[in-house]
């Protein structure tokens, strides 16, 4: 296996956008989890 500079793969811009949106959604979920826990003291409010 030899590295060749001509064989670089191109990443689709749609995949980059999808992964970035996925990261934003995960970050929003973590922030919502921290907010719910700090205000109610429960990980999932209303679920016993």
Residue frames relative to the residue before (quaternion, step in Angstrom):
aa qw qx qy qz dx dy dz
X 1.0000 0.0000 0.0000 0.0000 0.00 0.00 0.00
X 0.0073 -0.7967 0.6037 -0.0272 3.53 -0.58 1.12
X 0.4399 -0.6807 0.5218 0.2661 3.52 -1.09 0.73
X 0.0648 -0.7892 0.6107 -0.0005 3.53 -0.84 1.01
X 0.4411 -0.7194 0.4688 0.2610 3.58 -0.76 0.99
X 0.6355 0.5384 -0.3357 0.4400 3.60 1.19 -0.38
X 0.6869 0.4938 -0.2820 0.4525 3.60 1.20 -0.32
X 0.2936 0.7550 -0.5328 0.2448 3.59 1.04 0.67
X 0.3561 -0.7429 0.5259 0.2115 3.57 -0.92 0.92
X 0.3497 -0.7208 0.5645 0.1988 3.52 -1.12 0.73
X 0.2883 -0.7517 0.5715 0.1587 3.56 -0.86 1.00
X 0.4565 -0.6884 0.4934 0.2726 3.57 -0.87 0.98
X 0.5064 -0.6625 0.4592 0.3061 3.57 -0.98 0.83
X 0.5916 0.5704 -0.3725 0.4313 3.61 1.13 -0.55
X 0.6521 0.5089 -0.3146 0.4657 3.58 1.03 -0.75
X 0.6289 0.5236 -0.3338 0.4679 3.57 1.03 -0.75
X 0.6620 0.4970 -0.3050 0.4709 3.59 0.93 -0.86
X 0.6502 0.5192 -0.3171 0.4552 3.60 0.96 -0.85
X 0.6766 0.4819 -0.2968 0.4710 3.59 0.92 -0.85
X 0.6306 0.5215 -0.3346 0.4673 3.58 1.05 -0.69
X 0.6534 0.4950 -0.3114 0.4807 3.61 0.98 -0.81
X 0.6163 0.5364 -0.3354 0.4689 3.58 1.06 -0.74
X 0.6551 0.5081 -0.3041 0.4692 3.58 0.98 -0.81
X 0.6428 0.5105 -0.3194 0.4735 3.58 1.01 -0.80
X 0.6490 0.5128 -0.3157 0.4651 3.59 0.98 -0.82
X 0.6524 0.5035 -0.3147 0.4710 3.59 0.99 -0.79
X 0.6475 0.5091 -0.3143 0.4720 3.57 0.99 -0.81
X 0.6409 0.5154 -0.3185 0.4713 3.58 1.00 -0.81
X 0.6443 0.5233 -0.3155 0.4599 3.58 1.01 -0.79
X 0.6519 0.5029 -0.3156 0.4717 3.58 0.98 -0.78
X 0.6537 0.4981 -0.3131 0.4759 3.58 0.97 -0.80
X 0.6411 0.5091 -0.3211 0.4761 3.60 1.01 -0.78
X 0.6281 0.5324 -0.3299 0.4617 3.60 1.03 -0.75
X 0.6652 0.4869 -0.3002 0.4799 3.57 0.92 -0.87
X 0.6565 0.5120 -0.3110 0.4585 3.59 0.98 -0.81
X 0.6598 0.4970 -0.3090 0.4713 3.59 0.95 -0.84
X 0.6722 0.4936 -0.3038 0.4606 3.57 0.95 -0.85
X 0.6815 0.4897 -0.3050 0.4502 3.60 0.95 -0.78
X 0.7161 0.4348 -0.2733 0.4727 3.62 1.05 -0.59
X 0.8014 0.2863 -0.1482 0.5038 3.61 0.95 -0.77
X 0.4050 -0.7128 0.4803 0.3117 3.60 1.13 -0.52
X 0.6559 0.4543 -0.3151 0.5138 3.59 1.26 0.19
X 0.5210 -0.6247 0.4735 0.3377 3.56 -1.09 0.68
X 0.7690 0.0969 -0.0414 0.6304 3.59 0.93 -0.95
X 0.3023 -0.7843 0.5060 0.1935 3.64 -0.19 1.19
X 0.8044 0.2696 -0.2267 0.4784 3.55 -0.96 0.96
X 0.6624 0.4550 -0.2998 0.5141 3.59 1.26 -0.17
X 0.2097 -0.8101 0.5384 0.0995 3.57 -0.58 1.14
